[in-house]
Amino acid sequence: MNTATRWHLLRHAPAVVVQGTIYGRTDVPAKEQDPALLRGIADRLPENAVLVTTPLRRTADTARMLRDTGWAPDVEIVEDAFREQDFGAWEGLSHAALAEAGAADYRSFWDDPARNRPPGGESFADLVERVSPAVADLNGRFGGRDIVLVGHGGSIRAILAVVLKLKPEVALSLEIAPLSLSLADHFPGAAAEPSWRLRGVNLPAGS
């Protein structure tokens, strides 16, 4: 089996938002975290890795906290394709407020939350389609290396949908907690070989 490209998928630290607020594409900061917790996470990450963040600052904030512990990636990339799902007109609102308003588009969204789009936004299925080419591109560019993505709950679920060939409806059910780590290895080569190996999902921070 050829040398694996090892993906380390870390969800960003909790965001500075009012609980229940929808903030997919909204650029909010991450909360500062306990240094001991951060050191525990950094100890599980490989040195000299390719660090990938998104244009949303909560991922950059989390990466900065990890670097402050002494963790040192070798290459740093900002990848727009891994930004969080766009919830369109619902950004900045709360689920409670939308439910109370009783809008028809919000009620009908839950008929198929993996494939329905918020007004002016994108579906989770759209997100899976968005991340897939970027995953393939990074596997090609950095084959055989460690890739540490500091990403979002939605984009990590979408990547796991690619890894496991899951339907969006199934992948959407995966729990991806803040600062949790999911691990997957990609193997290039013959189609007869498995192209991915999953090593863990939603592993608790510092465990």
GUFIKOL-230859 format. One record per residue (C-alpha): z, x, y. Coordinates in steps of 0.05 Angstrom, whole numbers, plus 5000, padded with zeros to 4 digits. Example, Ala and Ser with C-alpha at 12.3 -4.5 7.8 and 13.67 -1.06 7.14 Angstrom:
GUFIKOL-230859
515652464910/514352734979/
END
This chain:
GUFIKOL-230859
500050005000/498250275069/503350465122/506549845152/506749655225/514049445234/515348865281/522248755311/522348085347/528248025393/529447395434/531647545506/538747465529/540946765552/537546555617/540946395682/539445645683/543244995681/544144785608/538744305586/533644535638/526444635614/524445325638/518645555594/513945895645/519245895700/521346595719/528846605713/533347215702/537447375640/544947385641/548148075639/551248205570/557248575542/555549325535/558649355466/554148785442/548049115472/549749775438/550249415371/543249125382/540449785405/543150135344/538849685301/532449835339/528050445324/527451015373/520551205400/518050495389/512750105426/516649625472/513048985489/515748495542/512547905577/511247775652/517547345654/523447745681/528547515630/524947955578/524648545626/532048445643/533948455570/529749085557/533049425617/539949255589/538049575523/535250195556/541750255595/545250375528/540950985517/535650655473/529050995488/522350685472/516251125473/511050645502/512150025545/507249445550/507448775586/503548265544/501847605579/499947275513/507247285490/510046905550/513746265535/510445585524/508245255589/511544575598/507344385658/510243835702/516743845663/518644545684/525244555721/527243855698/532243695644/530943325579/536542845598/533142675664/526342575632/529342135578/533041715629/526741635671/523341355609/516341615626/511241425573/508542135568/515542405552/516741865499/510041975466/510842735466/516142675411/511242315365/508243005351/512043545390/508244115357/501343875380/502443425440/502043735509/506743605568/502943395631/499344015657/502344445601/500844685532/502944495462/506544935412/500044945372/496645225434/501945765436/500645965364/493246025381/495046445442/499446955407/495147055345/489747505377/495047915413/498748045348/492248275315/490648715375/497349065374/496949175299/490249515311/492549935370/499350145342/498350125267/503850465227/508750445286/514950055305/513549495355/519649195390/517948535424/523048255472/520247555473/521946825477/524246305427/517445965428/513146585424/517346875367/516646225328/509146255341/508746975316/512646775254/507546205244/502146745242/506247195196/507846645146/501446225156/505845635175/503344985205/505844905276/510244315255/513944765206/514545375251/517444945306/523444805262/525545545259/531845705296/531146315341/537646435379/538346865441/538847605423/537347455350/532647925313/526947745266/523448295225/516548315195/511948855169/504348835173/500049195122/492749335135/487549425080/484949045021/485148285024/488348274955/494648574984/499548155023/498348285096/505448115119/512448205091/518147825124/524848195125/529247725165/529347145213/534346985268/539047545248/545247515293/546048015350/549548645329/550348445256/
END
